Amino acid sequence: MIRFENVAKRYPDGTVAVEGLSFEVADGELVTLVGPSGCGKTTTMKMVNRLIEPTEGRILVDGADIARVEPVELRRRMGYVIQQTGLFPHRTVLDNTATVPHLLGWSKARRRERARELLDLVGLDPHVFGDRYPEQLSGGQRQRVGVARALAADPPVLLMDEPFGAVDPVVREHLQNEFLRLQSRLHKTVLFVTHDIEEAVRLGDRIAVYGEGRIEQFDTPATVLGAPASGYVADFVGADRGLKRLSVTPIEPGDLEQPPTLHLSDGLAEAAARMATDGARWAVVLDGAEELHGWVSAAALVEASVRGGDGSGTVGDHAQRMEAWLPLGSTLKQAFSTMLQHDAGWIAVLDAGDRFVGVLTPAKLHEALRRSVDADARAVARQEVELETIESS
């Protein structure tokens, strides 16, 4: 969708903003441009809508050289979101959101309907917020309106210049979550400028890490964190890049252990005998649809059998509910956080139909992270990686 061909921007005083930029952003891809202040990432983005003209090279959008497109027409075909939102203070939220459709000549009814639809999409009730003015909104709400306005004419390309940088960390995380939700639904082609490597890792399908005026590495978040292309990139992403990588490494079936499983309706004596045969200290308890109910300890089953005498009763009478669970495909960071939140030694993992798949333990979480790093370094699938282990004597 967007392609840079040996693009440079030099100023008359000799300042080189960017040099030799050649990269491509695929249709529907979100690429984050990350680097320190003054590295050229905002210049790169502004050249796409011709707010800044390149000195040399070509930029193509959907196959067309943008140098041959009238700048105003070009900008109306792209959404643009900036840090301070740039909302018109004298216009209502509804009218701010309808700005581009108004410039494109849409009828009043059509543009206001589109504005209501977009406000609802970004989580602002148009009946509550539509007639308010920007000064009556919180910082996070103004950013939502800025995103809604950028999407109003349904542009294929979104340019976002540190859009969440002016809000507090809690609101920022919430806005990031909402934007990821929107992107999963809308599949826009996005250039997202940020100076925050954690934001870049969390949002980007791929990351362009900038040095001084050039891209030092352009790859997936997992690869940038696991296999930095240079000492500069390694220093920029930080010594804790292994921890950051947790947020971009998904749980896969091969990462899971398979503990014994029982069902709510299983007889007490039979279940206790089975666990004794397996030598298991605990088992996962499922219902009749193979969905997670909880867990039960072998000790609890044995005690109940002895106390009852005849071994009557079922596993369901003694099972405990299990709240520490995640869907397959969740990140290792989410898994680690869930373990800490519930003080759990393992978490259950469920498939899309809420059926039990296996459990992730701290040891398996560590193995999954190591396999992910090695797989990227060797350009192979995670399941092909054999880990070396140190045997204790």
C-alpha positions in Angstrom: 0.0 0.0 0.0 2.8 2.5 0.9 6.3 2.2 -0.6 9.4 4.3 -0.1 12.0 4.1 -2.8 15.4 5.6 -1.8 13.7 8.6 -0.2 15.7 11.4 1.4 15.0 14.8 2.9 17.7 17.4 3.1 17.4 21.0 4.1 19.2 24.0 2.6 21.3 24.4 5.8 22.8 21.0 5.2 20.6 19.2 7.8 19.8 15.6 6.7 16.4 14.5 8.2 16.3 11.1 6.5 18.5 9.4 3.9 18.1 6.3 1.8 14.6 5.2 3.0 13.4 2.1 1.2 10.7 0.0 2.8 7.1 -1.1 2.2 4.0 -1.2 4.3 1.5 -3.9 3.2 -2.2 -3.3 2.8 -3.8 -3.6 6.2 -0.5 -3.6 8.1 0.3 -1.4 11.1 3.9 -0.3 11.1 5.3 1.6 14.0 8.2 4.1 13.5 10.2 4.3 16.7 13.3 6.1 17.7 14.7 9.0 19.7 13.7 12.6 19.1 15.1 14.1 15.9 15.7 10.7 14.2 13.4 11.4 11.2 10.4 9.3 12.0 7.8 12.2 12.0 9.5 13.5 8.8 9.0 10.1 7.2 5.3 10.1 8.1 4.7 13.7 6.9 6.2 13.0 3.6 3.4 10.5 3.0 0.7 13.2 2.9 3.1 15.8 1.5 3.2 18.1 4.5 6.9 17.7 3.9 8.2 17.2 0.3 11.1 14.7 -0.1 14.4 15.9 -1.7 14.8 12.7 -3.7 13.3 9.3 -4.2 9.6 8.3 -4.6 6.7 7.5 -2.3 3.9 5.4 -3.8 0.5 4.9 -2.2 -1.6 2.1 -3.7 0.8 2.1 -6.7 0.5 5.8 -7.5 3.4 8.3 -7.1 2.1 10.8 -4.6 4.2 13.6 -6.2 1.6 13.5 -9.0 -1.4 13.9 -6.7 -2.7 17.3 -5.7 -1.7 17.7 -1.9 -5.1 18.7 -0.6 -6.8 15.8 -2.5 -4.1 13.4 -1.2 -4.6 14.5 2.5 -8.4 14.1 2.3 -7.8 10.4 1.3 -5.7 9.8 4.5 -6.6 9.9 8.1 -4.3 12.0 10.3 -4.1 11.8 14.1 -1.7 13.9 16.1 -0.8 14.1 19.8 -2.9 17.1 20.7 -5.8 16.0 18.5 -6.1 19.4 16.7 -9.9 19.6 17.4 -11.7 22.8 16.5 -12.6 24.3 19.9 -15.6 26.2 18.5 -17.2 23.1 17.0 -19.1 20.3 18.7 -17.7 16.8 18.9 -20.2 15.7 16.2 -19.1 18.5 13.8 -15.4 17.9 14.5 -15.9 14.2 13.7 -17.7 15.2 10.4 -14.9 17.6 9.3 -13.6 15.6 6.3 -17.0 14.4 5.0 -18.0 18.1 5.1 -15.0 19.1 3.0 -15.8 16.3 0.6 -19.3 17.7 0.1 -21.3 15.0 1.8 -24.9 16.0 2.7 -25.5 17.1 6.3 -27.6 14.1 7.1 -25.1 11.7 5.7 -22.0 13.2 7.5 -23.8 13.5 10.8 -24.9 9.9 10.6 -21.3 8.8 9.8 -20.1 10.9 12.7 -22.5 9.2 15.1 -21.4 5.8 13.8 -17.7 6.6 14.3 -18.2 8.1 17.8 -20.0 4.9 18.8 -17.2 2.8 17.3 -14.5 4.6 19.4 -16.6 4.1 22.6 -18.3 7.6 22.9 -22.0 7.6 23.0 -23.0 10.2 20.4 -26.2 11.0 22.3 -24.1 11.9 25.3 -21.0 13.5 23.7 -22.1 14.6 20.3 -23.2 18.1 21.4 -20.3 18.7 23.7 -17.3 20.9 22.9 -13.6 19.7 23.1 -13.0 21.6 26.4 -15.7 19.6 28.0 -13.9 16.3 27.3 -11.0 14.6 29.1 -7.7 14.1 27.3 -8.5 10.5 26.5 -11.9 11.4 25.1 -10.4 14.1 22.9 -8.0 11.5 21.5 -10.9 9.2 20.7 -12.6 12.0 18.8 -9.4 12.6 16.9 -9.3 8.9 15.9 -13.0 9.0 14.9 -12.4 12.2 12.8 -9.5 10.5 11.0 -11.7 7.5 10.2 -14.8 9.5 9.1 -14.3 9.3 5.4 -13.1 5.7 5.6 -9.6 6.3 4.3 -7.4 3.4 3.4 -4.4 4.9 5.1 -4.0 6.3 8.7 -1.0 8.4 9.8 -0.7 8.7 13.5 1.9 10.9 15.1 2.3 10.0 18.8 -1.5 10.1 19.2 -1.5 8.7 22.8 1.6 10.5 24.1 -0.2 13.3 25.9 -2.3 11.2 28.3 -1.5 9.4 31.5 -0.3 5.8 31.4 -3.6 4.2 32.5 -5.6 6.1 29.8 -2.8 5.5 27.3 -3.0 1.7 27.8 -6.8 1.8 27.5 -6.6 3.8 24.2 -4.0 1.4 22.9 -6.4 -1.5 23.6 -9.3 0.3 21.9 -7.2 1.1 18.9 -6.0 -2.6 18.6 -9.7 -3.6 18.7 -10.6 -1.1 16.0 -7.6 -2.2 13.8 -8.6 -5.8 14.1 -12.0 -4.8 12.7 -11.1 -2.2 10.1 -7.7 -3.4 8.9 -6.4 0.1 7.9 -2.9 0.6 6.6 -1.2 2.5 9.4 2.0 4.4 10.0 2.3 5.0 13.7 5.0 7.3 15.1 6.2 6.8 18.7 9.3 7.2 20.8 8.2 4.4 23.2 9.5 1.0 22.3 6.9 -0.7 24.5 4.1 1.0 22.5 5.8 0.1 19.3 6.1 -3.5 20.3 2.6 -3.7 21.5 0.9 -2.2 18.5 3.0 -2.9 15.5 2.8 -5.8 13.0 6.3 -4.6 12.1 8.7 -2.0 13.6 11.0 0.4 11.9 13.8 1.3 14.4 15.4 4.6 13.5 18.9 5.7 14.1 19.9 9.2 12.9 17.9 9.7 9.7 17.9 6.0 8.7 16.2 2.7 9.6 18.5 0.5 11.6 16.1 -2.5 11.6 12.7 -3.2 10.0 11.1 -6.4 11.2 8.5 -8.0 13.4 8.4 -7.0 17.1 9.5 -10.5 18.2 12.6 -10.4 15.9 13.6 -6.9 16.9 13.5 -7.9 20.5 15.0 -11.4 20.1 17.6 -10.7 17.4 18.6 -7.0 17.3 20.3 -6.2 14.1 23.0 -4.1 15.7 24.4 -2.9 19.0 22.4 0.4 18.5 19.1 -1.5 18.2 20.0 -3.7 21.2 20.7 -0.6 23.3 17.5 1.1 22.1 15.2 -1.7 22.9 16.8 -2.1 26.3 18.5 -4.8 28.4 15.0 -6.0 29.4 14.1 -6.9 25.9 13.5 -10.5 27.0 10.7 -9.2 29.3 9.3 -7.0 26.5 9.3 -10.1 24.2 6.8 -11.7 26.6 4.2 -9.3 25.2 4.6 -10.4 21.6 5.0 -14.2 22.1 1.8 -16.1 22.0 0.9 -19.3 23.9 1.0 -22.3 21.5 -0.3 -25.8 22.0 3.3 -27.1 22.1 4.0 -25.0 25.2 1.5 -26.8 27.3 1.6 -29.6 29.8 -1.1 -32.3 29.9 -2.0 -33.0 33.5 -4.6 -35.7 34.5 -8.2 -34.7 33.9 -11.3 -35.7 35.7 -15.0 -34.9 35.1 -17.5 -33.5 37.6 -19.6 -36.6 37.4 -16.7 -39.1 38.0 -17.1 -41.3 41.0 -15.0 -40.4 44.1 -13.4 -43.8 44.6 -12.6 -44.3 40.9 -11.1 -40.8 40.6 -8.9 -41.3 43.7 -7.7 -44.7 42.4 -6.8 -43.2 39.0 -4.8 -40.4 40.5 -3.0 -42.8 42.8 -2.1 -44.9 39.8 -0.8 -41.9 37.9 1.1 -40.6 41.0 -0.5 -37.2 40.4 -1.0 -34.6 43.2 -3.8 -32.8 41.4 -6.0 -33.0 38.3 -7.9 -30.6 36.1 -11.7 -30.9 36.5 -13.9 -30.6 33.4 -17.6 -30.6 32.8 -19.5 -32.7 30.3 -18.7 -30.4 27.5 -15.0 -30.6 28.2 -15.0 -27.1 29.5 -12.9 -26.0 32.4 -14.5 -26.2 35.8 -11.6 -26.1 38.2 -9.2 -28.5 39.9 -9.0 -31.1 42.7 -6.1 -32.4 44.7 -5.4 -36.1 45.2 -5.3 -35.6 48.9 -8.8 -34.1 49.0 -10.1 -37.1 47.1 -8.4 -39.6 49.3 -9.6 -37.9 52.5 -13.2 -37.7 51.2 -13.1 -41.4 50.3 -11.8 -42.4 53.7 -14.3 -40.1 55.5 -17.2 -41.4 53.4 -16.3 -45.0 53.9 -18.0 -46.4 50.9 -16.4 -44.0 48.4 -19.7 -42.6 47.3 -20.0 -39.1 45.9 -18.5 -37.4 42.8 -15.5 -35.3 42.0 -17.8 -32.3 41.6 -18.5 -32.4 45.3 -14.8 -31.6 46.1 -13.6 -29.7 43.0 -12.4 -26.1 43.4 -13.2 -23.4 40.9 -10.2 -22.2 38.7 -10.0 -18.5 37.8 -6.5 -18.5 36.4 -7.1 -19.3 32.8 -6.5 -17.7 29.3 -7.5 -18.4 25.7 -4.9 -20.1 23.4 -3.0 -17.4 21.6 -2.8 -15.0 24.5 0.7 -13.6 25.2 3.2 -15.0 27.6 3.0 -11.6 29.3 -0.7 -12.1 29.9 0.0 -15.6 31.2 2.7 -14.3 33.6 0.4 -11.5 34.9 -2.4 -14.0 35.4 -0.2 -16.3 37.4 0.9 -13.4 39.6 -2.7 -12.0 40.0 -4.0 -15.3 41.2 -0.9 -16.5 43.0 -1.1 -19.6 40.7 1.5 -22.2 40.0 -0.1 -22.8 36.6 -2.8 -21.5 34.4 -5.3 -23.4 32.3 -5.5 -22.7 28.6 -8.7 -22.9 26.6 -9.4 -23.1 22.9 -11.9 -20.8 21.0 -14.8 -23.0 22.1 -13.8 -22.8 25.8 -12.6 -26.4 25.8 -9.6 -27.3 27.9 -6.3 -27.6 25.9 -3.6 -27.9 28.6 -1.8 -26.0 31.3 1.1 -23.5 31.2 3.5 -23.6 34.1 6.3 -21.2 34.9 8.9 -23.6 33.6 7.0 -24.1 30.3 6.5 -20.3 30.0 10.3 -19.9 30.2 10.8 -22.7 27.7 8.4 -21.0 25.3 10.2 -17.7 25.5 13.6 -19.4 24.9 12.2 -21.3 21.9 10.7 -18.2 20.5 14.0 -16.3 20.6 16.0 -19.3 19.2 13.4 -19.8 16.4 13.7 -16.2 15.2 17.5 -16.3 15.4 17.5 -19.5 13.3 14.5 -18.7 11.1 12.7 -21.9 12.0 9.3 -22.7 13.6 9.2 -22.8 17.4 8.4 -26.5 17.5 11.6 -27.2 15.6 13.8 -25.8 18.4 15.5 -28.3 20.7 16.5 -26.6 24.0 19.6 -27.5 25.8 19.1 -28.2 29.5 21.4 -28.5 32.4 20.8 -31.6 34.4 21.2 -31.4 38.1 23.5 -33.9 39.7 
